[in-house]
Amino acid sequence: MKKKSFRRGQTVFNKGDGASELFIISSGNIGIYFPSNAEMEKPDIVISSPDLFGEMAVIDDTMRMATARAETECVLISVTRAEFEDKLANTDVVIRGVVAILSERLRDLQKRR
């Protein structure tokens, strides 16, 4: 895990990017912009510490489904896919199954927006 700093307005990732890491917010605010938000003037969701984001694409190994941008100065903790998979591998098989199903359901719901 690594700390990464982002300036206000800096993009963390874009919709369609590959996903090699998820992020935990240590400080600051992150705006999430869904594909239906073409102008991207205001975020659809604003999240802050101790939220995390970017997990769905890491869990199901797909492209990013939204854009994430720093709304304020931010410090994020990056968790790589390998680190996440290592932690997940040490959990019960039921937990791994639930995580995969929840991610798939959330992605399906987002596509319907």
CYANA upper distance limits for C-alpha pairs under 8 A (distance plus 0.5 A):
  1 MET  CA     77 ILE  CA      6.93
  1 MET  CA     78 SER  CA      5.91
  1 MET  CA     79 VAL  CA      5.48
  1 MET  CA     80 THR  CA      7.48
  1 MET  CA     83 GLU  CA      8.07
  2 LYS  CA     77 ILE  CA      5.98
  2 LYS  CA     78 SER  CA      5.69
  2 LYS  CA     79 VAL  CA      7.62
  3 LYS  CA     75 VAL  CA      7.09
  3 LYS  CA     76 LEU  CA      6.10
  3 LYS  CA     77 ILE  CA      5.02
  3 LYS  CA     78 SER  CA      6.71
  4 LYS  CA     75 VAL  CA      6.15
  4 LYS  CA     76 LEU  CA      5.67
  4 LYS  CA     77 ILE  CA      6.71
  4 LYS  CA     78 SER  CA      7.45
  5 SER  CA     73 GLU  CA      8.04
  5 SER  CA     74 CYS  CA      6.17
  5 SER  CA     75 VAL  CA      5.02
  5 SER  CA     76 LEU  CA      6.79
  6 PHE  CA     10 GLN  CA      6.56
  6 PHE  CA     12 VAL  CA      8.12
  6 PHE  CA     70 ALA  CA      6.94
  6 PHE  CA     73 GLU  CA      6.38
  6 PHE  CA     74 CYS  CA      5.62
  6 PHE  CA     75 VAL  CA      6.92
  6 PHE  CA     76 LEU  CA      8.36
  7 ARG  CA     70 ALA  CA      7.07
  7 ARG  CA     72 THR  CA      7.27
  7 ARG  CA     73 GLU  CA      5.25
  7 ARG  CA     74 CYS  CA      7.04
  8 ARG  CA     69 ARG  CA      8.47
  8 ARG  CA     70 ALA  CA      5.61
  8 ARG  CA     71 GLU  CA      5.75
  8 ARG  CA     72 THR  CA      4.87
  8 ARG  CA     73 GLU  CA      5.36
  8 ARG  CA     74 CYS  CA      7.92
  9 GLY  CA     69 ARG  CA      6.59
  9 GLY  CA     70 ALA  CA      5.73
  9 GLY  CA     71 GLU  CA      6.29
  9 GLY  CA     72 THR  CA      7.70
 10 GLN  CA     69 ARG  CA      6.21
 10 GLN  CA     70 ALA  CA      5.97
 11 THR  CA     67 THR  CA      8.06
 11 THR  CA     68 ALA  CA      6.53
 11 THR  CA     69 ARG  CA      4.75
 11 THR  CA     70 ALA  CA      6.82
 12 VAL  CA     67 THR  CA      8.16
 12 VAL  CA     68 ALA  CA      5.90
 12 VAL  CA     69 ARG  CA      5.90
 12 VAL  CA     70 ALA  CA      7.49
 13 PHE  CA     17 ASP  CA      7.18
 13 PHE  CA     64 ARG  CA      8.28
 13 PHE  CA     67 THR  CA      6.17
 13 PHE  CA     68 ALA  CA      5.97
 13 PHE  CA     69 ARG  CA      7.71
 14 ASN  CA     64 ARG  CA      7.33
 14 ASN  CA     66 ALA  CA      6.87
 14 ASN  CA     67 THR  CA      4.68
 14 ASN  CA     68 ALA  CA      6.96
 15 LYS  CA     35 PRO  CA      7.85
 15 LYS  CA     63 MET  CA      7.83
 15 LYS  CA     64 ARG  CA      5.38
 15 LYS  CA     65 MET  CA      5.48
 15 LYS  CA     66 ALA  CA      4.85
 15 LYS  CA     67 THR  CA      5.30
 16 GLY  CA     63 MET  CA      5.53
 16 GLY  CA     64 ARG  CA      5.40
 16 GLY  CA     65 MET  CA      6.71
 16 GLY  CA     66 ALA  CA      8.06
 17 ASP  CA     63 MET  CA      5.99
 17 ASP  CA     64 ARG  CA      5.80
 18 GLY  CA     57 ALA  CA      8.35
 18 GLY  CA     62 THR  CA      7.42
 18 GLY  CA     63 MET  CA      5.33
 18 GLY  CA     64 ARG  CA      6.74
 19 ALA  CA     54 GLY  CA      8.20
 19 ALA  CA     57 ALA  CA      6.20
 19 ALA  CA     58 VAL  CA      6.20
 19 ALA  CA     61 ASP  CA      7.50
 19 ALA  CA     62 THR  CA      7.47
 19 ALA  CA     63 MET  CA      6.67
 19 ALA  CA     64 ARG  CA      6.93
 20 SER  CA     58 VAL  CA      6.93
 20 SER  CA     80 THR  CA      6.31
 20 SER  CA     81 ARG  CA      5.90
 21 GLU  CA     54 GLY  CA      7.68
 21 GLU  CA     55 GLU  CA      8.13
 21 GLU  CA     58 VAL  CA      6.81
 21 GLU  CA     78 SER  CA      6.72
 21 GLU  CA     79 VAL  CA      5.82
 21 GLU  CA     80 THR  CA      4.58
 21 GLU  CA     81 ARG  CA      5.73
 22 LEU  CA     52 LEU  CA      7.84
 22 LEU  CA     53 PHE  CA      6.57
 22 LEU  CA     54 GLY  CA      5.12
 22 LEU  CA     55 GLU  CA      5.54
 22 LEU  CA     58 VAL  CA      7.08
 22 LEU  CA     78 SER  CA      6.39
 22 LEU  CA     79 VAL  CA      5.80
 22 LEU  CA     80 THR  CA      6.95
 22 LEU  CA     81 ARG  CA      7.91
 23 PHE  CA     52 LEU  CA      5.94
 23 PHE  CA     53 PHE  CA      5.96
 23 PHE  CA     54 GLY  CA      6.71
 23 PHE  CA     55 GLU  CA      8.00
 23 PHE  CA     76 LEU  CA      6.52
 23 PHE  CA     77 ILE  CA      5.97
 23 PHE  CA     78 SER  CA      5.22
 23 PHE  CA     79 VAL  CA      6.60
 24 ILE  CA     49 SER  CA      7.96
 24 ILE  CA     50 PRO  CA      7.07
 24 ILE  CA     51 ASP  CA      6.47
 24 ILE  CA     52 LEU  CA      4.69
 24 ILE  CA     53 PHE  CA      7.13
 24 ILE  CA     76 LEU  CA      6.08
 24 ILE  CA     77 ILE  CA      5.49
 24 ILE  CA     78 SER  CA      7.10
 24 ILE  CA     79 VAL  CA      8.30
 25 ILE  CA     29 ASN  CA      8.30
 25 ILE  CA     48 SER  CA      6.56
 25 ILE  CA     49 SER  CA      5.23
 25 ILE  CA     50 PRO  CA      5.95
 25 ILE  CA     51 ASP  CA      6.19
 25 ILE  CA     52 LEU  CA      6.42
 25 ILE  CA     74 CYS  CA      7.99
 25 ILE  CA     75 VAL  CA      6.94
 25 ILE  CA     76 LEU  CA      5.17
 25 ILE  CA     77 ILE  CA      6.87
 26 SER  CA     48 SER  CA      8.47
 26 SER  CA     49 SER  CA      5.88
 26 SER  CA     50 PRO  CA      6.77
 26 SER  CA     74 CYS  CA      7.96
 26 SER  CA     75 VAL  CA      5.87
 26 SER  CA     76 LEU  CA      5.79
 26 SER  CA     77 ILE  CA      7.06
 27 SER  CA     48 SER  CA      7.37
 27 SER  CA     49 SER  CA      6.11
 27 SER  CA     50 PRO  CA      8.45
 27 SER  CA     73 GLU  CA      8.41
 27 SER  CA     74 CYS  CA      5.87
 27 SER  CA     75 VAL  CA      5.69
 27 SER  CA     76 LEU  CA      7.50
 28 GLY  CA     48 SER  CA      6.46
 28 GLY  CA     49 SER  CA      7.45
 28 GLY  CA     70 ALA  CA      8.22
 28 GLY  CA     71 GLU  CA      8.08
 28 GLY  CA     72 THR  CA      6.06
 28 GLY  CA     73 GLU  CA      6.18
 28 GLY  CA     74 CYS  CA      4.83
 28 GLY  CA     75 VAL  CA      7.14
 29 ASN  CA     46 VAL  CA      6.94
 29 ASN  CA     47 ILE  CA      6.15
 29 ASN  CA     48 SER  CA      5.16
 29 ASN  CA     49 SER  CA      8.06
 29 ASN  CA     70 ALA  CA      6.69
 29 ASN  CA     71 GLU  CA      5.85
 29 ASN  CA     72 THR  CA      5.99
 29 ASN  CA     73 GLU  CA      8.01
 29 ASN  CA     74 CYS  CA      7.02
 30 ILE  CA     46 VAL  CA      6.08
 30 ILE  CA     47 ILE  CA      5.83
 30 ILE  CA     48 SER  CA      6.82
 30 ILE  CA     68 ALA  CA      7.05
 30 ILE  CA     69 ARG  CA      6.16
 30 ILE  CA     70 ALA  CA      5.12
 30 ILE  CA     71 GLU  CA      5.80
 30 ILE  CA     72 THR  CA      7.77
 30 ILE  CA     74 CYS  CA      8.17
 31 GLY  CA     43 PRO  CA      5.54
 31 GLY  CA     44 ASP  CA      7.65
 31 GLY  CA     45 ILE  CA      6.27
 31 GLY  CA     46 VAL  CA      4.98
 31 GLY  CA     47 ILE  CA      7.00
 31 GLY  CA     68 ALA  CA      6.17
 31 GLY  CA     69 ARG  CA      5.74
 31 GLY  CA     70 ALA  CA      6.68
 31 GLY  CA     71 GLU  CA      6.32
 32 ILE  CA     43 PRO  CA      5.97
 32 ILE  CA     44 ASP  CA      6.35
 32 ILE  CA     45 ILE  CA      5.69
 32 ILE  CA     46 VAL  CA      6.75
 32 ILE  CA     47 ILE  CA      8.35
 32 ILE  CA     66 ALA  CA      7.11
 32 ILE  CA     67 THR  CA      6.31
 32 ILE  CA     68 ALA  CA      5.20
 32 ILE  CA     69 ARG  CA      7.13
 33 TYR  CA     37 ASN  CA      6.73
 33 TYR  CA     40 MET  CA      6.98
 33 TYR  CA     42 LYS  CA      8.39
 33 TYR  CA     43 PRO  CA      5.54
 33 TYR  CA     44 ASP  CA      5.85
 33 TYR  CA     45 ILE  CA      7.58
 33 TYR  CA     66 ALA  CA      6.13
 33 TYR  CA     67 THR  CA      5.56
 33 TYR  CA     68 ALA  CA      6.81
 33 TYR  CA     69 ARG  CA      8.48
 34 PHE  CA     44 ASP  CA      7.08
 34 PHE  CA     65 MET  CA      7.77
 34 PHE  CA     66 ALA  CA      5.28
 34 PHE  CA     67 THR  CA      7.10
 35 PRO  CA     65 MET  CA      7.94
 35 PRO  CA     66 ALA  CA      6.60
 35 PRO  CA     67 THR  CA      8.40
 36 SER  CA    113 ARG  CA      8.15
 37 ASN  CA     43 PRO  CA      8.45
 37 ASN  CA     44 ASP  CA      7.98
 47 ILE  CA     51 ASP  CA      6.88
 54 GLY  CA     58 VAL  CA      7.40
 54 GLY  CA     64 ARG  CA      7.87
 55 GLU  CA     59 ILE  CA      6.52
 56 MET  CA     60 ASP  CA      6.70
 56 MET  CA     61 ASP  CA      8.46
 56 MET  CA     62 THR  CA      8.48
 56 MET  CA     64 ARG  CA      8.50
 56 MET  CA    103 SER  CA      6.08
 56 MET  CA    107 ARG  CA      8.05
 57 ALA  CA     61 ASP  CA      5.72
 57 ALA  CA     62 THR  CA      5.33
 57 ALA  CA     63 MET  CA      6.33
 57 ALA  CA     64 ARG  CA      6.15
 57 ALA  CA     65 MET  CA      8.19
 58 VAL  CA     62 THR  CA      7.61
 58 VAL  CA     81 ARG  CA      6.40
 59 ILE  CA     81 ARG  CA      8.47
 59 ILE  CA     99 VAL  CA      8.31
 59 ILE  CA    100 ALA  CA      7.17
 59 ILE  CA    103 SER  CA      7.56
 60 ASP  CA    100 ALA  CA      7.39
 60 ASP  CA    103 SER  CA      7.66
 60 ASP  CA    104 GLU  CA      7.98
 70 ALA  CA     74 CYS  CA      6.89
 79 VAL  CA     83 GLU  CA      6.63
 79 VAL  CA     84 PHE  CA      6.93
 80 THR  CA     84 PHE  CA      6.68
 81 ARG  CA     85 GLU  CA      6.45
 82 ALA  CA     86 ASP  CA      6.52
 83 GLU  CA     87 LYS  CA      6.86
 84 PHE  CA     88 LEU  CA      6.60
 85 GLU  CA     89 ALA  CA      6.36
 86 ASP  CA     90 ASN  CA      7.17
 87 LYS  CA     91 THR  CA      7.57
 88 LEU  CA     96 ARG  CA      7.04
 89 ALA  CA     96 ARG  CA      8.23
 91 THR  CA     95 ILE  CA      7.05
 91 THR  CA     96 ARG  CA      7.42
 92 ASP  CA     96 ARG  CA      7.05
 93 VAL  CA     97 GLY  CA      6.71
 94 VAL  CA     98 VAL  CA      6.69
 95 ILE  CA     99 VAL  CA      6.68
 96 ARG  CA    100 ALA  CA      6.84
 97 GLY  CA    101 ILE  CA      6.69
 98 VAL  CA    102 LEU  CA      6.52
 99 VAL  CA    103 SER  CA      6.68
100 ALA  CA    104 GLU  CA      6.78
101 ILE  CA    105 ARG  CA      6.67
102 LEU  CA    106 LEU  CA      6.62
103 SER  CA    107 ARG  CA      6.67
104 GLU  CA    108 ASP  CA      6.72
105 ARG  CA    109 LEU  CA      6.70
106 LEU  CA    110 GLN  CA      6.65
107 ARG  CA    111 LYS  CA      6.83
108 ASP  CA    112 ARG  CA      7.20
109 LEU  CA    113 ARG  CA      7.44
